[in-house]
């Protein structure tokens, strides 16, 4: 029943316009929730630098001093200590602290931007991988459908030959076994098909179960870029590395800020006090905080930031090594898949088809047994399936390379 449903999906999908990868990518970047979350986090981070570099809010103080009784104005004009007035205090960090705090927040915002870029690449890579898995399920299902019908015809011929004593019963059992194996592969493809569709719908933020047309026909372009060029692009343009570089710059500024914390901040206060008939009183003072507990506060804070800087540098190196190894692995996989596809298409499949034609002719004359015919035919099926498997591996490797380097390798 599931095979019939899948066939109906194939037929109905061909009537619709083909699923276009570029349109899907545009839709995912516009609607995907992960991308939107990363975008809003970046936009929120952009608001922090100005806040970090701003002066502390000034403090307004109002009050009175009275003599004789606690009511406001008691003794005002007759006692020099009676007054009503206010003062304003502005705290001012040590010169350079505000600028460093703003720069630290700015580097954090830059890191959030790189994370936003990385999220976009990750979502697009996952979308493309699901697209190519869906594309493979259609292509592989067609191979199995076509060959399943041929095997059924062969089974009818074998049963007819067995009925007149020209074929062994074991030939029928072997044919039925191969048909069952194909049915098992079809069921596996249906599961892969549904899984790929579900992931595409999720990444597009569409309703679960929405219909998707069939992807366009598989297309393989050559891999013209070199491994050295991939390394160069990754080291210079990969958002993952750029994010780690921003974190190094942020940690370096934080170390400078920790050094500045050894210097005292200060506050300036000015006030006006009315003394009734007596001359008004004005006050001005400067308060300076004393970094007295250096060994328990400033020094551990500086050590913390130095360790953070060292960790950021190590993380950058580790990320670079991981990307370097993954690029080499996926580039080798892509090149190998290309070579295998060429081998299957130009050599192994033509040879296998010639072998099946020769064995069929010999089988009709009794020169070879049925097992040889079946083995040769299943070799053709396996080579066709392997060809599409390598095409899928090639495309999946390219999507991972795109995510790591930021290059557009699939057109």
C-alpha positions as CSV (number, residue, x, y, z in Angstrom):
1,X,0.0,0.0,0.0
2,X,2.8,2.4,0.9
3,X,4.5,1.6,-2.5
4,X,1.2,2.6,-4.2
5,X,1.0,5.8,-2.3
6,X,4.6,6.6,-3.1
7,X,3.9,6.0,-6.8
8,X,0.9,8.3,-6.6
9,X,3.2,11.0,-5.1
10,X,5.6,10.5,-7.9
11,X,2.9,10.9,-10.5
12,X,1.2,13.9,-8.9
13,X,4.6,15.6,-8.3
14,X,5.5,15.5,-12.0
15,X,2.3,17.4,-12.7
16,X,3.5,20.3,-10.5
17,X,6.3,22.6,-11.2
18,X,9.7,21.2,-10.0
19,X,10.9,21.9,-6.5
20,X,13.5,24.6,-7.0
21,X,16.5,24.8,-4.7
22,X,17.1,28.5,-5.1
23,X,13.5,29.3,-4.2
24,X,13.6,27.0,-1.2
25,X,16.8,28.7,0.0
26,X,15.2,32.2,-0.3
27,X,12.2,31.0,1.6
28,X,14.2,29.4,4.4
29,X,16.3,32.5,4.9
30,X,13.1,34.6,5.1
31,X,11.0,32.3,7.3
32,X,13.2,29.9,9.3
33,X,12.9,30.5,13.1
34,X,16.5,29.7,13.8
35,X,17.6,32.4,11.4
36,X,15.1,34.9,12.8
37,X,16.3,34.2,16.4
38,X,19.9,34.7,15.4
39,X,19.0,37.9,13.6
40,X,17.2,39.3,16.6
41,X,20.0,38.4,18.9
42,X,22.4,40.3,16.7
43,X,20.1,43.3,16.5
44,X,19.8,43.3,20.3
45,X,23.6,43.0,20.6
46,X,24.0,46.1,18.4
47,X,22.2,48.2,21.1
48,X,24.8,47.4,23.8
49,X,27.9,49.4,22.7
50,X,26.3,52.8,23.2
51,X,24.9,51.7,26.6
52,X,28.3,50.3,27.7
53,X,30.0,53.6,26.7
54,X,27.5,55.9,28.4
55,X,28.2,57.8,31.6
56,X,26.4,56.5,34.7
57,X,23.1,58.3,35.4
58,X,23.6,61.4,37.5
59,X,22.2,61.4,41.1
60,X,19.9,64.2,42.3
61,X,19.7,64.8,46.0
62,X,17.3,67.2,47.8
63,X,16.8,68.0,51.4
64,X,17.0,70.5,54.3
65,X,18.7,71.1,57.6
66,X,16.6,72.7,60.4
67,X,17.3,74.0,63.9
68,X,14.8,74.2,66.8
69,X,12.3,71.6,65.3
70,X,12.4,69.0,62.6
71,X,10.1,70.9,60.2
72,X,11.5,72.3,56.9
73,X,12.6,75.9,57.2
74,X,13.0,75.9,61.0
75,X,15.8,78.4,61.8
76,X,16.1,79.4,58.2
77,X,17.7,82.9,57.9
78,X,18.6,83.0,61.6
79,X,20.8,80.0,62.0
80,X,23.7,79.5,59.6
81,X,23.3,75.7,59.6
82,X,19.6,75.8,58.5
83,X,19.0,75.5,54.8
84,X,16.9,74.0,52.0
85,X,18.7,72.9,48.9
86,X,19.8,70.2,46.4
87,X,22.9,68.7,44.9
88,X,23.7,66.8,41.7
89,X,26.4,64.1,41.6
90,X,27.9,62.7,38.4
91,X,30.1,59.5,38.6
92,X,32.9,59.5,36.0
93,X,34.9,56.3,35.3
94,X,38.6,56.6,34.9
95,X,39.6,57.9,31.5
96,X,39.6,55.1,28.9
97,X,37.2,52.8,30.7
98,X,34.1,53.9,28.9
99,X,35.7,53.6,25.5
100,X,37.0,50.1,26.3
101,X,33.6,49.0,27.6
102,X,32.0,50.2,24.4
103,X,34.6,48.4,22.2
104,X,34.1,45.2,24.2
105,X,30.4,45.3,23.6
106,X,31.0,46.2,19.9
107,X,33.1,43.1,19.4
108,X,30.4,41.0,21.1
109,X,27.9,42.4,18.6
110,X,30.3,41.5,15.8
111,X,30.5,38.0,17.1
112,X,26.7,37.8,17.2
113,X,26.7,38.9,13.5
114,X,29.1,36.1,12.6
115,X,26.9,33.7,14.5
116,X,23.9,35.0,12.5
117,X,25.8,34.4,9.3
118,X,26.8,30.9,10.5
119,X,23.2,30.1,11.3
120,X,22.1,31.1,7.8
121,X,24.8,28.8,6.3
122,X,23.8,26.0,8.6
123,X,20.1,26.2,7.8
124,X,20.8,26.4,4.1
125,X,23.2,23.4,4.3
126,X,20.6,21.3,6.1
127,X,18.0,22.4,3.6
128,X,20.2,21.4,0.6
129,X,21.0,18.1,2.2
130,X,17.3,17.3,2.7
131,X,16.7,18.4,-0.9
132,X,19.3,16.1,-2.3
133,X,18.1,13.2,-0.1
134,X,14.6,13.8,-1.4
135,X,16.0,14.0,-5.0
136,X,17.9,10.7,-4.5
137,X,14.8,9.0,-3.1
138,X,12.9,9.8,-6.3
139,X,15.7,8.7,-8.6
140,X,16.5,5.5,-6.7
141,X,12.8,4.7,-6.5
142,X,12.5,4.9,-10.3
143,X,15.5,2.6,-10.7
144,X,13.9,0.0,-8.4
145,X,10.5,0.4,-10.0
146,X,11.8,-0.2,-13.5
147,X,13.9,-3.2,-12.5
148,X,11.3,-4.6,-10.3
149,X,9.0,-4.9,-13.4
150,X,11.7,-6.5,-15.4
151,X,12.3,-9.0,-12.6
152,X,8.6,-9.8,-12.4
153,X,8.6,-10.6,-16.2
154,X,11.7,-12.8,-15.7
155,X,9.9,-14.5,-12.8
156,X,6.9,-15.2,-15.1
157,X,9.3,-16.6,-17.8
158,X,11.0,-18.8,-15.2
159,X,7.8,-20.1,-13.9
160,X,6.7,-21.0,-17.4
161,X,10.0,-22.7,-18.1
162,X,9.7,-24.6,-14.7
163,X,6.2,-25.7,-15.7
164,X,7.6,-27.5,-18.8
165,X,10.7,-28.8,-16.9
166,X,13.2,-26.4,-18.4
167,X,14.0,-24.5,-15.2
168,X,14.7,-25.5,-11.6
169,X,12.4,-24.6,-8.7
170,X,15.3,-22.9,-6.9
171,X,15.5,-20.4,-9.8
172,X,12.0,-19.3,-8.9
173,X,12.9,-19.0,-5.2
174,X,16.0,-17.0,-6.0
175,X,14.0,-14.6,-8.2
176,X,11.4,-14.2,-5.5
177,X,14.1,-13.4,-3.0
178,X,15.6,-10.7,-5.2
179,X,12.1,-9.2,-5.6
180,X,11.7,-9.2,-1.8
181,X,15.0,-7.5,-1.4
182,X,13.9,-4.8,-3.8
183,X,10.7,-4.3,-1.9
184,X,12.8,-3.8,1.3
185,X,14.8,-1.2,-0.4
186,X,11.7,0.5,-1.6
187,X,10.3,0.7,1.9
188,X,13.6,2.2,3.1
189,X,13.4,4.8,0.3
190,X,9.9,5.7,1.3
191,X,11.1,6.3,4.9
192,X,14.0,8.5,3.6
193,X,11.5,10.3,1.3
194,X,9.2,11.2,4.2
195,X,12.1,12.2,6.5
196,X,13.5,14.5,3.9
197,X,10.2,16.1,3.2
198,X,9.5,16.6,6.9
199,X,12.9,18.3,7.4
200,X,12.3,20.6,4.4
201,X,8.9,21.7,5.7
202,X,10.4,22.3,9.1
203,X,13.2,24.4,7.8
204,X,10.8,26.4,5.7
205,X,8.4,26.8,8.7
206,X,5.6,25.4,6.6
207,X,2.7,23.3,8.0
208,X,3.7,19.7,8.7
209,X,2.3,17.4,5.9
210,X,2.2,20.1,3.3
211,X,2.6,18.9,-0.2
212,X,6.0,19.4,-1.9
213,X,6.5,19.0,-5.7
214,X,9.2,16.7,-7.0
215,X,12.7,18.2,-7.1
216,X,14.2,18.8,-10.5
217,X,16.3,16.2,-12.3
218,X,19.7,15.5,-10.6
219,X,22.5,17.5,-12.1
220,X,26.2,17.2,-11.4
221,X,28.6,20.0,-12.3
222,X,32.4,19.5,-12.1
223,X,34.4,20.5,-9.1
224,X,36.8,23.2,-10.5
225,X,37.9,24.7,-7.2
226,X,41.1,23.3,-5.6
227,X,41.7,22.2,-2.0
228,X,44.1,25.1,-1.5
229,X,41.5,27.6,-2.6
230,X,39.0,26.1,-0.2
231,X,41.5,26.4,2.7
232,X,42.2,30.0,1.8
233,X,38.5,31.0,1.6
234,X,37.8,29.2,4.9
235,X,40.7,30.9,6.8
236,X,39.6,34.3,5.5
237,X,35.9,34.2,5.1
238,X,34.4,31.4,7.2
239,X,31.9,32.9,9.7
240,X,32.9,30.3,12.2
241,X,36.5,31.5,12.2
242,X,35.5,35.1,12.0
243,X,33.3,34.7,15.1
244,X,36.2,33.2,17.0
245,X,38.5,36.0,15.8
246,X,36.0,38.6,17.1
247,X,36.0,36.8,20.5
248,X,39.8,37.1,20.6
249,X,39.6,40.8,19.9
250,X,36.9,41.1,22.5
251,X,39.0,39.2,25.1
252,X,42.0,41.4,24.3
253,X,40.0,44.6,25.0
254,X,38.7,43.0,28.2
255,X,42.3,42.5,29.4
256,X,43.0,46.2,28.8
257,X,39.8,47.1,30.7
258,X,40.9,44.9,33.6
259,X,44.2,46.8,33.7
260,X,42.2,50.1,33.8
261,X,40.2,48.8,36.8
262,X,43.4,49.3,38.9
263,X,42.8,53.1,38.5
264,X,40.1,54.8,40.6
265,X,36.8,56.2,39.4
266,X,35.6,59.5,40.8
267,X,32.4,61.5,41.3
268,X,31.8,65.2,41.1
269,X,29.1,66.8,43.2
270,X,27.7,70.4,43.1
271,X,25.0,71.8,45.3
272,X,22.9,74.9,46.1
273,X,21.3,75.6,49.5
274,X,18.9,78.4,50.3
275,X,19.5,80.0,53.8
276,X,16.6,82.5,53.8
277,X,17.7,86.1,54.5
278,X,21.3,84.9,54.7
279,X,23.5,84.5,51.6
280,X,22.9,81.2,49.8
281,X,25.4,78.4,50.2
282,X,27.1,76.5,47.3
283,X,29.0,73.3,47.6
284,X,31.4,71.4,45.3
285,X,33.3,68.2,46.0
286,X,35.1,65.4,44.3
287,X,34.9,61.8,45.6
288,X,37.4,59.2,44.6
289,X,37.0,55.5,45.2
290,X,40.2,53.9,46.5
291,X,41.1,50.4,45.0
292,X,42.2,49.1,48.3
293,X,41.4,45.4,47.9
294,X,43.5,44.8,44.8
295,X,44.5,41.3,45.8
296,X,40.9,40.2,46.2
297,X,39.3,42.1,43.3
298,X,41.3,43.7,40.6
299,X,44.1,41.2,40.4
300,X,41.8,38.1,40.1
301,X,39.7,40.0,37.6
302,X,42.8,40.6,35.5
303,X,43.9,37.0,35.7
304,X,40.4,35.9,34.7
305,X,40.5,38.1,31.5
306,X,44.0,36.9,30.6
307,X,42.8,33.3,30.9
308,X,39.7,34.2,28.7
309,X,42.0,35.6,26.1
310,X,44.2,32.5,26.1
311,X,41.1,30.3,25.8
312,X,39.8,32.4,22.9
313,X,43.1,32.0,21.0
314,X,43.1,28.2,21.7
315,X,39.5,28.0,20.5
316,X,40.4,29.8,17.3
317,X,43.2,27.4,16.6
318,X,41.1,24.4,17.4
319,X,38.3,25.6,15.2
320,X,40.7,26.2,12.3
321,X,42.2,22.7,12.6
322,X,38.7,21.2,12.7
323,X,37.6,23.1,9.6
324,X,40.9,22.2,7.9
325,X,40.4,18.5,8.5
326,X,36.7,18.6,7.6
327,X,37.4,20.4,4.3
328,X,40.0,17.9,3.3
329,X,37.7,15.0,4.2
330,X,34.7,16.4,2.3
331,X,36.8,17.5,-0.7
332,X,38.3,14.0,-1.0
333,X,34.8,12.5,-0.7
334,X,33.4,14.8,-3.4
335,X,36.3,14.0,-5.8
336,X,36.0,10.3,-5.1
337,X,32.3,10.4,-5.7
338,X,32.8,12.2,-9.0
339,X,35.4,9.6,-10.1
340,X,33.1,6.7,-9.0
341,X,30.1,8.2,-10.9
342,X,32.2,8.4,-14.0
343,X,33.4,4.8,-13.6
344,X,29.8,3.6,-13.1
345,X,28.4,5.6,-15.9
346,X,31.1,5.1,-18.6
347,X,32.6,1.6,-17.7
348,X,30.8,-0.6,-15.2
349,X,27.2,0.0,-16.3
350,X,27.9,-0.5,-20.1
351,X,30.0,-3.7,-19.3
352,X,27.3,-5.0,-17.0
353,X,24.6,-4.4,-19.6
354,X,26.7,-6.3,-22.2
355,X,27.1,-9.1,-19.7
356,X,23.4,-9.4,-19.1
357,X,22.7,-9.4,-22.8
358,X,25.3,-12.2,-23.4
359,X,24.1,-14.3,-20.5
360,X,20.4,-14.0,-21.6
361,X,21.3,-15.2,-25.1
362,X,23.4,-18.1,-23.5
363,X,20.6,-18.9,-21.1
364,X,18.1,-19.4,-24.0
365,X,20.4,-21.9,-25.6
366,X,21.2,-23.6,-22.2
367,X,24.8,-22.6,-22.2
368,X,24.6,-20.9,-18.8
369,X,22.3,-21.4,-15.8
370,X,19.7,-19.0,-14.4
371,X,21.9,-18.0,-11.5
372,X,24.4,-16.4,-13.9
373,X,21.6,-14.4,-15.6
374,X,20.2,-13.2,-12.3
375,X,23.6,-12.3,-10.9
376,X,24.5,-10.3,-14.0
377,X,21.1,-8.5,-13.9
378,X,21.4,-7.6,-10.2
379,X,24.8,-6.2,-10.9
380,X,23.2,-3.7,-13.3
381,X,20.7,-2.8,-10.6
382,X,23.4,-2.4,-8.0
383,X,25.5,-0.3,-10.3
384,X,22.6,2.1,-11.1
385,X,21.8,2.4,-7.4
386,X,25.5,3.0,-6.5
387,X,25.7,5.7,-9.2
388,X,22.8,7.6,-7.5
389,X,24.3,6.9,-4.1
390,X,27.6,8.5,-5.1
391,X,25.7,11.5,-6.6
392,X,24.0,12.0,-3.3
393,X,27.3,11.7,-1.4
394,X,28.8,14.3,-3.8
395,X,26.1,16.8,-3.3
396,X,26.0,16.3,0.5
397,X,29.8,16.8,0.6
398,X,29.4,20.1,-1.4
399,X,26.8,21.4,1.0
400,X,29.1,20.8,4.0
401,X,32.0,22.6,2.1
402,X,29.7,25.5,1.5
403,X,28.8,25.7,5.2
404,X,32.5,25.8,6.2
405,X,33.8,28.1,3.6
406,X,30.8,30.4,2.8
407,X,31.4,29.7,-1.0
408,X,28.5,28.9,-3.4
409,X,29.6,25.5,-4.9
410,X,26.2,24.2,-6.0
411,X,24.5,26.2,-8.8
